[in-house]
Amino acid sequence: MADLVAPLRAALDGPYADARASARRLLTETGTLTDPTLSLDEQRSRTRDAVLALASSDVPAAGFAKAHGGTGDIGASLVGFEMLVYADVSLMVKAGVQWGLFGGAIENLGTARHHNEHLADVISGDLLGCFAMTETGHGSDVQSIETTATYDVASGEIVVHSPSPSARKDYIGGAAHDATMAAVFAQLVTGGPGEEPTSRGVHCVLVPIRDADGRDLPGVTTSDCGVKGGLNGVDNGRIVFDQVRVPRSNLLDQYATVAEDGTYTSPIDNPNRRFFTMLGTLIRGRVSIAGASGAASRQALAIAVRYALKRRQFAAPGAAADEDGGEILLMDYRTHQRRLLPALARSYALQTAQNELVTTLARIQEAGADADPREQRELEALAAGLKAYASWHASATIQQCREACGGAGYLAANRLTTLKADTDVFTTFEGDNTVLMQLVGKELLTGYADEVRGLDPVGMVSFAVSNAAEVVLERTAVAPLVARLRDAARREGDEPDLLDRGTQLALLTDREEHLLETLARRMQAARKASGADAFAAVNSAQDHLVHLGRAHVERVVLEAFAAAVAEVEDDTVRTVLDAVCDLYAVSVVEDDKAWFLEHRRLSVGRAKNATVVVNELCERLRPYAADLVDAFGIPEHLLDVEMLG
């Protein structure tokens, strides 16, 4: 069945086949980098050298506009970073900080003078920087960070200061050793003639932090986060500022400027909208983590499935002895299939959804100021949801793969423990997953309305209640075939056939719509109750928001996968992918069968049948297990672990 691998890979690679092929060649040339036996300093040094070597490839420049010295291929850039995970997750993260976050802040928040002065050196690696947003006291709540950037009219300088211990910049990649400049997010304080200096909200300022010899500059104190649970090739550190002065021109002023006399102006009057617009331009971080999580899951599955097709355990009763002693392959056990194949199906589904997410991001960011604000909001919500869903999937899948390989899986030489350690932080990196899923739920609840941005719980509940009659599910655009299948199944209304694609789509759509409608009613009821407190109403509904967010993501992922499968022309390949798509959809229903039962979307018999169907699909896909993981296209030398030798 080797002839299935290439067309399966083509379906997975989607519109980024050329970029993925290029990344595979690059990984083949660079070799394997991860070595957890090295000391902390050795791991960091090796990762830094790899980043500098990567600077000479096409990957960094792809993420920057041609006018700024790049090649302007955002999709290729994101795919390239994603695939670095196969070699070394630390390399992917450090490269993402350098070119995605630090360089991205300069390009997207700065103006021509910043581009001209810095971006060539950022792309080449001659200027190594860091992204100083998170503080000891505030991570997800960026609007409340405490670091100040106060404009001093007398000197024409911006004074950056950490006013309290909780204002210390914390967990900043590159801050411990390598970065010489930081993109610092701080509360900008300024006032024009006759005005009292006022906080204008969070803005970004470029602050040099080290000299050419690696010594902290005056007023800057850096420290080392030390050994972490993983990603020890990344030099995470902390930064404290003590009245550090930088030129006024160091303010990245795409969305706000400070005149020489202190006058503050912005093309966006609403401070909440301005804040979210600035952060929205930095969305690539979350998209990258979603992609990296998917890549790590695929690598773990490739290793575990190959091991399961090699390792034998226990003989069948009465079996005749042969060269294998009559022992059975791990992959032939139903429990082993259930451990790996539904996760494999979810990985396929997630990669097709990631392809769509990257395509949408590239289109919107290339449109720049002409992009549709509503579409931008939908993109931000989907990026948040996919990042959370994919990183949770990675944590669960890599752990399952480790256990499926027994004691061999626990050896560092077999990569799984390193993958688990290095990706564990993804569930809180670029936003805590639970917070992100609430964000997705809130966006759905409020119909992506600009008015709700930045509102406190009182404002959010008031808006949602006053617009409850108009709160509807805003579906992302789907292929016409997918929409027809779903809508036809919803019209029929018969006992659902779990292997019917339209039924699968309808079940996940109905679940999302019901969760959305009942959340709106729940908030409306709480608001009407005598003396109801809006914060309490939101707080009591957080479980509902998270469930809604997850339901939304699972529906979008299924639609993306179904559309991709429908486009496959080869009948044999499409048949295999149809079964993979079925396994994803039915396993999602099985995981949440309590909800489908409670809300009478499934009868007791049909809910029980979900488990039977998952078992049947695992058995059907068992002969294709090797092809399915080979189709990931992971360079062979990066799967050359000890237990597969």
N, C-alpha and C positions, 0 to 999 in steps of 0.2 A: 504493500500500500504506500510505497514511498512516493508514488506519483501524486498523492494527495497533499503532500507537504507544501509544495510551491503554491498551488492555488489557495490553500488555507492561509498561508502567509500573506498572499496578496490581499485576501479579504480582510485580514487583521491590520495590515499596514495601511490599507485604505488610500487616502490621497497623499500620504507621506511615505510612499514606498521608496522614492529616490532618497529622501532624507534619512530614512532608516537604513537603507543600503550603505549610504555614505558613513553613517555612524558605526555600522558593523565593521566596515573596512578600517575605520580609525581605531576601534577597540581591538581589532586583530593586530594592528601595528603596535599598539601601546602595551599590550600584555596585561596580565593580572596585577593589580596594585594592592589589594587588601592583604594585610599580614598582621593579624592581631597579636602575634608574638613579639612585635617590635615594641620598644619603649615609647612612652608618650612623645618625647622629643623626636624620635625617629619617625613615628607615624606622621607627625605634623610636618616634618621636613620633607618627607616623601610626597605628601599631599600638596604642599606648596610647590615643589618642583613639577609635579604633574599639572597643576594649574598653569604654571608659566609655560610648560610645553604645549598645553592645550591652546594657549593664546595664538600660536602659529597656525592653528587649524581654522576651518571655516566656521566653527560653531559659535564662538563669541561674537564675531562681526555680524552674523545673521540676524541677531536680535536688535541691531541698531539701524536707523534709517540711512539710506545712501547719502543723504545730505550731511550726515554726521560721521561719515567714515565707515559705515557698515554696508551690508548687502541687502538689508531690508526684507528678510525672509523670516518673519516672526515664527511661523509654524515650524520651519526647519530648526530654528534655534531651540524651541521648546522640546521638540523631539530629540534633538541632540543631547540636551541636558538630561532628559528622562533616561536615555539609554546608557549614560555614564554609570547609572546604578549597577549595571551588570558587572562593572569592573570594581567600583569602589563608591559606596554611598557618600563617604566623606568628600571625595572629589566632586561629586554632583552638588553637594551642599555648598562647599567652598566656592565652586565655580558659580553657583546660583547667587551667592552673596555678592561676589565681585561684579558679575556682568548683569544679573537680573535685578538685584536689589540696589546696590550702590550705583552702578551704571544706569540702571533704570530710573532711579530717583533724579539723577542729573539730567538725563534726556527728557523725561516726562514732566518734571517739575521745574526745570531750569529753562533758560532762554539762550539766545545765540552766544552770548559771551561765555556762559558756562560750557556750552557745547564745544566752542572753539578752543577754550583753554584746557579742558580736561578729557574729553571723550576719546581722543586718539590714544592718550596714555592709558586710559581705562581699558580700552579694547586690547592694546598690546601687552597689558600687564605691567607696564612701567609705573603706573599709579595703582597701588593696592589699597582698597578702601573697605569700609564697613558700614553697616546700616543700623544706626543707633536710634531705635524706636522704643523697644521694650525697656521698662524700668522695674526696679525691685518692687515698687508698690503698684504698678499698673502694667498689665500685659494686654488682655483683650480690650480693656477700656482705654483706647488710645486718646480719646478726647480729654481724659483726666490726667494725662501725664503732667509732671510737676516741673521738669526742667524749663528754665526761662531763657528767652533770647530778647534782651532789652536793648532797644536802640538808644544810643547816647548821642544826642544832637550835637553836643559840644565837640566831640571827637569824630563824629561821622562813623562810629563803629557799632557793631552789635556785640553785646556782652552776654556770653553764654554761661549759665550758672546752675549748679545743682543745689537748691535751697534746703534740702533735707536728705537724710539717709535713704528714704524711700524713692528719692529722685535719681538715684544712681542708675546709670544705664547698665543693664544686666543681660548676660547670656548673649552678648554681641559677637557674632562670628568674625574673626580677624582682629578683635580688640586686644587679645592677650599678647600678640606678638607681631603679626605681619602688616596690619593696616597702618598707613601713614596719614590717612584722612578719614573723617567720619561724616556721613550724612546724618545730621542730628535733628531729630524731631523735638520741637520745644514750643512752649507758649510764647508767641511773639507779642512783645509789649512795646507800644509806641504811641505817640500823640503828636498831632500837628500844632502849629502856632495857636496858643490860647487854649489848647486841650490838655487835659490830664492824661498822662500815659495810661493806656488801657490794653488789656489782653485782647488780642485779635484772634485767638484760637491757635490751633496747632499748625505750625509751618516748618519748613525744612531749611537748615542752614549748613553749609559746608564748613567743617572745623578741622584744621590740621591737628593731629594728635601726637605725632612722633617726628623726630628729625631723621636725617639720612642714616644716622648710626643706630637708630632704633630706640633712642632715649625719649621719654615723655617730654613734651613741650611745656613751657611754664604755664601753671594753672591746671594742667591736665594730669590726672592720676589714673593709670590703668592697673588692673590686676587680673589674675588668671583664675578662671572657673575651675581649673584642674581637671582631674580624671572624671569623665562622665560615664553614664551607663552604656554609651556607644558613641560613634562619630568622634573618636579621639584623634582623628586626623585634622579636625577643625579646631582652631585655637580660640575657643569662646572665652570672652573676658568681660570685664566691667570697666566703666569709665565714670569718673567724677570730675566735674568742671568747677573751678573756683575762679569766677570772674574772668573768663577767657575772652579776649577781644579779637574779633575778626572784622574785616572790612564790610561795609554795608552791602557791597556787591556780592558777598557770599550767600546772601539770601537767595534761594531758588525761587524766582519770582514769576513763574508762568501764570500763577493765579492770584498773585497779590504783590504789590510793590510798596516800598517805603521811600519817600522822597528825602532829599537831603535835609529838609526842615522837619522831618518826622511824620509828614502827612501819609496816611495809609489809604491806598486805593486798591480795589479789586474789581474785576469784570463780573464777579458773582457776588451780589449783595447779601444774599442769605448766608449766614455763617455756617449753618449746618450743611447746606447744599455745597458750599465751598469746600468744607472738610471732606465730605464724602466724594466729591469730584476728584480731589487730590489723591485720596486713597484709592479711588477706582482706577486711576492710571497705573497703579502698582499691583494690579490683579494677577500679573504673571506668576508671582510667588505662589499663590494658592494653586494655580493651574499646574505649575511645575511639581508641587508636592503631590497632587492627585496623580500625575503621570509617573512620578518616581515610585509612589506606593504601588501602582499597577505593575511596574517593571520588577520591583522586589518580589511581589506575589508570584509573578510568572517565573522568575528564576527559582524560587523555592519549590514551586510545583514541578518545574522541569527536573530538578534534582530528585525530589521525592518520588515522582512517577517513574523515572528511570530506575531508581533503586527498587521500587515495587515490582518492576518487570524483570528484575535480576535476582532479588533475594527470595529464598524459599523458606517456608516454616511449616512444620507438621505434615504428616502424611495423612491422606484420606483413609478412613477405616477400610481395611481389606484391599488397599491398593497394592499392586505388585511393585516390587522394588525395581528401580531402573538406575541410570547413572546419577539421578538426583535423589535416589533413595525414596522415590515416590512422594517427595514433599511438594507442597503446593506453593505457587507463586503468591506473594502478598497481594498482587493486584487482582487475583481471582477470588479473594474473600470479599463478600458483600460489605462488611464493615469498612474495609480498606477503600473500596470504591466510593463508599459514602463519605469517607474522610476527604478524599481528594477530588473526585469528579464534579460535585456541585461547586466547589471552590474554583475548579478549572473553568466551568461554564460561566461563573460570575466574572472571572478574569477576562474571558473573551468578551462578555457584554460590556465590561468597563472600558476595555480598549477601544471598542467602537464608539462608545459615548465620549471618551477622551478625544478621539479624532474629531468628533463634531464640535466639542468644546474649543479645541485649539483652532479649528477653522473659523468658528464664530468670533473668537477673540482677535484673530489676525485681521478679519474683515472689519471689525469695529474699530480696532486701534489704527488701522491704516486709513480709516475714514476721518480720524481725528475729530476736529470740532464739528464736522458734519454728521457725526454718528447720532442715531436716534437715542435720546436720553432714556426712554423706557426700555429699549433693547439693551442698553448698557446696564440698567438695573437688573434686568432678567439674567444677563450674563454674570453679574456679580453674585447673585443668589445661587445660580447653578454652579459657579466655581466654588463657592463656599460649601454647597451640599456635596458635590462630587469629591472635593478634598476630604471632607469628613468621612463619607461613605467608603472611599477607596483606602484611606489610611486605617480605618477600622477593619476593613477587609484584609489588609496586609497583616495587621497584628494577629488576627485570628487564623489566617491561612498559613503564615510562616510557623506559628506555634503548632498547628495541626500537622504540617509537613515535618517539623522536628520530631514530634511524637510518633508519626508514622514510620520514621526511620530508626526508632528505638535508640539504643545507646550510641549507635554510629552517628545519628543526627546530632548528638550532643558534643561531638568532637569539633573543635574549631576548624580542623582541616577540611571538614565537609560543608563549611560556609553558612549553614543554617542559623547557628547561634549568633554569628556576626551580623547576618541580615536582620535577625530579630532585634538585636541590640541597637543596630544603627537606624532602624526605621521606627522604633518604639516612640521616639519623640515626635514623629509625624502627626500623632493624634492631638498634640497640643501646639506644634510648630505652625506658624502662620494662622493662628487662631485655634482655640480649644474647640474640639469637635462638637461637644454638647452645646456650646454657645453658638457655633456656626449653624447647627441644625435649628436652633431657635430663631436665628436670623432668617433662615429660609422660610420657616413657618410664618414669621411676622411679615415678610415680604408678600407671601401668598395671601395672608389675611387682609392686608391693606391694598392689595391690587397694584403693588409697585408704585404707589402714589408718592410724589415728591414731598407732599405735605407732612408725611409721617417721619421723614428722616430726622433722626436726632431727638425725637420727642421722648419725654420721660414716660413712665408707665401710665400716668394720668392722661397725657395727651394721646398716647397710642390707643388706649381703650376708648377714649372719647371719639377719636376718628373712626375706629373700627365699628363702634356702635352706631354712630350717625350715618355710616355708609353701609350698614349691614345688608340692606336690600340689594346693594349693587356689588357686594363682594362675590366674585365669581372666579372660577379657576381660569387663569390665563395660561393656556397651553402653549408650550414652545411649538414652533412649526414642525410638523411631521410630514413624512412622505404621504402622498394621497392614498396609496395602497394601504398603509398602516391605519390611517383614519377611517377608510371604508371598512376594513376588517373589524375594527373596534366598534364602530357605530352599528354595523350589521348585527354583531353579537348582542349589543345592548337592546336592539329592537326585538330580537327573537325571544329573550326572556325565559328560555327553557332551562332545565337542569344543566348546569355548565359542563361542557366537555373540556377537561383540563389540558388536553392536547390540541385544542383548537386555538390558533393564534389570536383570532378575534376575541375569544372568551378570555384569554390571558390578559390581553390589553384592556378589555372592559373591566375585569376584576380589579386590576390595579388602578384604573381611572376612577371607578366607583368608590374605591377605598379612599383615595385622595380627596375626592369631592365631598364625601361624607365627613371626613375628618375636618375639612375646611369649614363646611357649613355648621357642624356642631360646635366647633371652636368659636365661631362668630356668635352663635346663640348662647354659648356658655358665658362669654364675656358680656353679652347684652344682659343676660339675667343677673350677673353679678353686679353690673352697673345700676340696674334698676332696684336692687335690694337696698333696703333702708340703711344708710350709713356705709354703703360699700366703699371699700378703699381700692383704688385702681391698682396700686402696686400689689396688694394682696390678690386681686383678681388675676393679674398677669402671673404672679408667682405660683399661684395654685394651678395654673394652666400650663406650666412649663413642660410637663410630661406630654401634654397634648401637642404643644408646638414641636417638640422633638419628633414625636410620632408622625406628625404631618410632614415635617421636613424629610424624614426618611422615606415616607410613602411617595412623596413627590420625586425624589431622586430615583427610587426604584422604578417608577413609571417611566421617567424620561430615559433611563438606561435601557429598559425593555424596548421602548419605541426606537431608540437608536440602533439597537442590535437587530430588531425585526426588519428595519429598513435596509440595513447592510446585508442581511441574509437574502432578502428579496431581490437584491441586485446581482447576486451570484448567478452566472449563466450556466456553469457546469452542473448537470443534474446530480451527479454523485457527490460533489463537494457540497452542493446546497442541501442534499439529504442529511449529510453529517452535521452541517451547521444548523439545520432545522432542529435536530435532536439536541444539540448543545443549547440552542435558544430555548427549547422546551424545558430543558433541565434547569436553566436559570429561572425561568418564569415560575415553574411549579415549585422549585425549592424556596422561592420567595413567598409563595402562598403557604407552603408547609411551615415556614418559619413563623408566620403570623396567622396560623390557622385559628387561633383563639379569637382573634378579631373577626375573621370571616364567619365563624360560627356564631359569635355573640350578636353580630349584626345581620345574621340570616342571609349572608351572601352565598354560603355553602350549607348544604344539608350535612347532618352527621355522617351519613354514608359517603358523601362526596369528599368531605374533609379527611376521612380515613383513607379514601382512595388516593389522596395526594401523596401519601407515603408509598403506596403501592406503585404509583406512576414514577416517582423518583427512583425507586429500586429498578423498575423496568428500564428506565432511561440509562441508568448506570450500567446495566447489563448490556444494553444496546451499544453504548459508547466504549465499553471495555476494549474491543478489538482495535479501536482507533486511538487509544491512549498515547502511544508513542508518537504517532503522527501529530496529534493535537499539541503536544509540548514541543516537538521539533519545529512546528510552524511558528513558534515564538521567534525563531531566528536568532537565538542567543549564540554568539560565537562559541564554537566547541571548546576552546581552551579555557573559557570562563565557566564551563561545566565540568572541567576535569578535576573533580574532587576525589579524595582518597577512596571513599567507599564505592565509587563507580569504576575504579581502576581494574 
